[in-house]
Amino acid sequence: MLREIVLDTETTGLDAASDEIIEIGCVEVYDRRVTGRTYHQYIRPQGRISAGAEAVHGLSNEMLASQPRFAEIADAFLEFVADAQIVIHNAEFDSGFLASEFARIGRAADWPPAGPIVDSLLLARGKHPGQRNSLDALCKRYEVDNSGRDLHGALLDSELLAEVYLRLTGGQNEIDLAAPTLTDATGVQRSVASVLERAGARPAHAIIGDEAAAAHAAFLERLRAAGECLWPQQEDADPNRAA
């Protein structure tokens, strides 16, 4: 079972060396399901928020005047993300800011964490080369509703990214139950069994020993006794079943 934390930040500007984090949003994903557990925190910066950054996220120094400093929330943040794989869109940006914040409070060893950090932007570029892979573009591509995203927000963007990330990486968990096919001598797609049979061959059947067969029969009998298995009844009723 894999615990993942989808993370986003908002900042006072674009330079991690001089600008600061003013909002952190995290969404927990466990075993590829959004659990509903989140971490969200506004932070009061030491410096001023640039006009360009404020236009993006709508946060001002006045709005954050009563919020705690980063040093005051560092432990709670680390506790929430502990022992998880971190997922960030453009990880270099957000992780770089977090590293700078921890360094400023004398705790540089606390970030980056020991666990892996997954950059969903790099994943998207690998899967969709040459296309736009911003969060908005991915929301559109994967049909994730971002109609409420008038401004950037760390928690909202984490929630959207969690849905995008699960769909972006969903192919690795899809199981194709369709019967495999081959092209026969006439160029027609047929099932593997059909092609082999027409060629005079039969698919190989697994042969098990007496001990394994007895163990299997005993297992089915236990299920039948509990009323949870129809398989033995169907086998007994099949007149064509080989003895």
Secondary structure, 3 states (H helix, E strand, C coil): CCEEEEEEEEECCCCCCCCCEEEEEEEEEECCEEEEEEEEEECCCCCCCCHHHHHHHCCCCCCCCCCCCHHHHHHHHHHHHCCCEEEECCHHHHHHHHHHHHHHCCCHHHCCCCCCEEEHHHHHHHHCCCCCCCHHHHHHHCCCCCCCCCCCCHHHHHHHHHHHHHHHCHHHHCCCCCCCEEECCCCCEEEHHHHHHHCCCCCCCCCCCHHHHHHHHHHHHHHHHCCCCCHHHHHHHCCCCCC
